[in-house]
Amino acid sequence: MGCNVGPRDVLAVSPCCRQPNEGITIDLYIKDGPIFAHRGIMLDSGRNYYPLRDIMRTIRAMGYNKLNVFHWHITDSHSFPIVLPSEPELVNKGSYGPKM
């Protein structure tokens, strides 16, 4: 029964389903906002392979769901070190400092 009540109530107050002279006045204030400022996901493609189309689909889905942070582990010093001509020592050091 509960599954039928919700849609019926929505249609009852919808402007398209009311008679022209029938009016409903609702004094309503809704305050809505996120509980946390940081809402996002992490994608670890440094240790797991994801096709480009899946990464792009994930980013689009984040927009639909109002997620605002995309944390991307694009490389990993153990499984997939990144080689940058501007930082040749990065491959040898990875993410670890001298005290680690």
C-alpha positions in Angstrom: 0.0 0.0 0.0 2.8 2.4 0.8 4.2 2.3 -2.7 1.0 3.6 -4.1 0.4 6.4 -1.6 3.5 8.5 -2.4 3.0 8.9 -6.1 -0.8 9.5 -5.6 0.0 12.3 -3.1 2.5 13.9 -5.4 0.0 13.8 -8.3 -2.7 15.3 -6.0 -0.7 18.5 -5.4 0.8 18.7 -8.9 -0.4 21.6 -11.0 -1.1 19.4 -14.0 -3.6 17.3 -12.1 -5.6 20.1 -10.4 -8.7 21.8 -11.6 -8.2 25.4 -12.8 -10.1 27.0 -9.8 -8.7 24.7 -7.2 -5.7 26.1 -5.2 -3.4 24.9 -2.6 -1.4 27.2 -0.4 1.6 25.7 1.4 3.7 27.8 3.8 7.0 25.8 3.6 10.6 26.6 4.2 13.3 24.0 3.4 16.9 24.5 4.4 19.1 22.0 2.6 22.8 21.6 2.3 25.6 19.1 2.5 26.7 17.8 5.9 30.4 17.7 4.7 32.1 20.1 2.4 34.3 17.3 1.0 32.2 14.9 -1.0 34.0 12.7 -3.4 35.7 9.4 -4.3 39.1 8.1 -4.8 40.1 6.2 -8.0 43.3 4.1 -7.7 44.5 3.5 -11.3 48.1 3.1 -10.2 47.4 -0.4 -8.9 44.2 -1.2 -10.9 43.6 -0.8 -14.6 40.5 1.2 -15.6 39.7 1.9 -19.2 39.4 5.6 -20.1 35.7 5.3 -20.8 35.1 4.0 -17.3 37.1 6.9 -15.8 35.1 9.4 -17.8 31.8 7.8 -16.9 32.8 8.0 -13.2 33.6 11.7 -13.5 30.3 12.3 -15.2 28.4 10.3 -12.5 30.2 12.4 -9.8 28.6 15.5 -11.4 25.2 14.0 -11.4 25.5 13.1 -7.7 27.0 16.5 -6.7 30.4 15.1 -5.7 33.0 17.8 -5.6 36.4 16.0 -5.1 38.1 13.5 -7.4 41.1 12.0 -5.7 43.1 10.1 -8.3 46.0 7.8 -7.6 47.3 7.9 -11.1 50.6 6.3 -10.4 52.3 4.3 -7.7 56.0 3.9 -7.0 55.8 0.1 -6.6 53.5 -1.0 -9.3 53.5 1.8 -11.9 56.2 4.4 -11.4 55.9 7.6 -13.4 58.9 8.8 -15.4 59.1 12.6 -15.8 62.0 14.1 -17.8 61.8 17.2 -15.6 62.2 15.0 -12.4 64.4 12.0 -13.3 65.0 11.1 -9.6 61.3 10.7 -8.9 61.4 7.1 -10.2 64.1 6.1 -7.7 62.5 7.9 -4.7 58.8 7.2 -5.3 56.5 8.4 -2.6 59.0 7.8 0.3 61.2 10.4 1.9 64.6 9.7 3.4 63.1 9.1 6.9 60.8 6.4 5.7 
